[in-house]
Amino acid sequence: MEVILGVLPVCVALVFMWLTYLNISYGVILIRAKKKDPTLESCLHKIGAIFYIILIAVYVITFVASIILLIILFVHNDDNLIYYILNMITVFSVVVSYLLQHIIFIGSRQMLIGNIVLDYRKMKRVTYPKETKLHFVYGQKKYQTSLCFINQSKLKRTLQKTK
């Protein structure tokens, strides 16, 4: 039992570092895509933009505060509180990472969904099976994304060019 209690926090810490890497790489990919295609603009509506701004601000503040608190608790050898804070920030990172992957940016030629840059003119079989879902085929691979907080009229108007 002690082996599990010794290994589990290390696994949670590795998951936390991996999710942090994913969130940072999303920002880097967004910056690089905007440099290549300056016409890329967010497809979020106002409520979605406000939600994501607040989400990112809360995530950054929570991330920094958690790291500082983890360092302080590590110095004072309070293991239970360290595990509790590590678990909470990992779960919050999972939620933020999931939500960031559903932001859609549309430009004159390219479309950015999460970490994937697509030429939306090469998309085939674009369908909206539900009000909040988008299905399409790109190459030979099927993709699906959520349309929560997305300006659907703007997205549909742009994707009409694919038909």
C-alpha positions in Angstrom: 0.0 0.0 0.0 2.9 2.3 0.8 4.3 1.8 -2.7 1.0 3.0 -4.3 1.0 6.0 -2.0 4.5 6.8 -3.0 4.0 6.3 -6.8 0.6 7.9 -7.2 1.7 11.5 -6.4 4.5 11.2 -8.9 2.0 10.0 -11.6 -0.3 12.9 -10.8 2.6 15.4 -11.0 3.6 13.9 -14.4 0.0 14.3 -15.7 0.0 17.9 -14.4 3.3 18.7 -16.2 2.0 17.1 -19.4 -1.2 19.2 -19.3 0.7 22.3 -18.6 2.9 21.5 -21.6 -0.3 21.1 -23.7 -1.7 24.4 -22.6 1.5 26.2 -23.3 1.9 24.5 -26.7 -1.6 25.6 -27.6 -0.6 29.2 -27.0 2.6 28.8 -29.1 0.7 27.2 -32.0 -1.8 30.0 -31.9 0.9 32.6 -32.1 2.7 30.8 -34.9 -0.6 30.4 -36.9 -1.4 34.1 -36.5 2.1 35.0 -37.8 1.6 32.8 -40.9 -2.0 33.9 -41.5 -2.7 37.4 -40.0 -6.4 37.1 -41.0 -7.0 34.5 -38.3 -9.7 35.7 -35.9 -11.6 34.1 -33.1 -15.0 32.6 -33.9 -16.2 33.0 -30.3 -19.3 35.1 -29.6 -19.1 37.8 -26.8 -20.2 35.5 -24.0 -17.7 32.9 -25.1 -14.8 35.5 -25.3 -15.6 36.7 -21.8 -15.8 33.2 -20.5 -12.5 32.2 -21.9 -10.8 35.4 -20.7 -12.0 34.8 -17.2 -11.1 31.1 -17.5 -7.5 31.8 -18.6 -7.1 34.5 -15.9 -8.3 32.2 -13.2 -6.1 29.4 -14.5 -2.9 31.5 -14.5 -3.6 32.8 -11.0 -4.4 29.4 -9.7 -1.4 27.9 -11.4 1.0 30.4 -10.0 -0.6 30.3 -6.5 -0.5 26.5 -6.5 3.1 26.3 -7.5 4.1 28.8 -4.8 2.0 27.0 -2.2 3.4 23.6 -3.2 7.0 24.9 -2.7 6.1 26.3 0.7 4.4 23.1 1.8 7.3 21.0 0.4 9.7 23.0 2.6 7.4 22.4 5.7 6.9 18.7 4.9 3.1 18.7 4.8 2.5 15.8 2.5 -1.3 15.5 2.7 -1.9 19.1 1.8 0.7 18.9 -1.0 -1.3 15.9 -2.5 -4.6 17.7 -2.1 -3.4 20.8 -3.9 -1.6 18.8 -6.6 -4.8 16.8 -7.3 -6.9 20.0 -7.5 -4.6 21.9 -9.9 -4.4 18.7 -12.1 -8.1 18.4 -12.3 -8.5 22.1 -13.1 -5.8 21.8 -15.8 -7.7 18.9 -17.4 -10.8 21.1 -17.6 -8.9 24.1 -19.0 -7.1 21.9 -21.5 -10.3 20.4 -22.7 -12.1 23.7 -23.1 -9.1 25.4 -24.9 -9.2 22.6 -27.5 -12.6 23.7 -28.7 -11.8 27.3 -29.6 -12.0 27.9 -33.3 -10.1 30.5 -35.2 -11.0 31.3 -38.9 -8.8 33.1 -41.4 -8.9 33.6 -45.1 -7.5 30.2 -45.9 -6.9 28.4 -42.7 -8.8 27.3 -39.7 -7.4 26.5 -36.3 -9.3 24.1 -34.0 -7.3 23.4 -30.8 -3.8 22.5 -31.9 -4.8 21.5 -35.5 -4.3 24.0 -38.4 -6.6 23.1 -41.3 -7.1 24.5 -44.8 -10.9 24.7 -44.6 -11.2 24.7 -48.4 -10.1 21.1 -48.3 -12.8 20.0 -45.8 -15.4 17.6 -47.0 -18.8 16.5 -45.7 -19.3 19.3 -43.2 -22.3 18.4 -41.1 -24.0 19.7 -38.0 -25.7 16.6 -36.5 -26.6 18.5 -33.4 -26.9 22.2 -32.5 -23.6 22.1 -30.6 -21.5 19.7 -32.8 -19.5 20.0 -36.0 -18.5 16.9 -38.0 -16.2 17.0 -41.0 -13.8 15.0 -43.0 -10.3 16.3 -43.7 -8.1 14.1 -45.8 -9.2 10.7 -44.8 -9.8 11.4 -41.2 -13.1 12.3 -39.5 -13.1 15.1 -37.0 -15.7 16.3 -34.5 -15.7 19.4 -32.3 -18.0 21.1 -30.0 -19.6 24.4 -30.9 -20.1 25.7 -27.4 -19.5 29.5 -27.2 -18.9 29.6 -31.0 -20.5 32.1 -33.3 -22.2 29.5 -35.5 -23.5 31.9 -38.1 -20.0 33.1 -38.8 -18.6 29.6 -38.8 -21.4 28.3 -41.2 -20.9 31.3 -43.5 -17.2 30.5 -43.8 -17.7 26.8 -44.2 -20.3 27.2 -46.9 -17.3 27.6 -49.3 -16.4 24.0 -48.7 -19.6 22.6 -50.4 
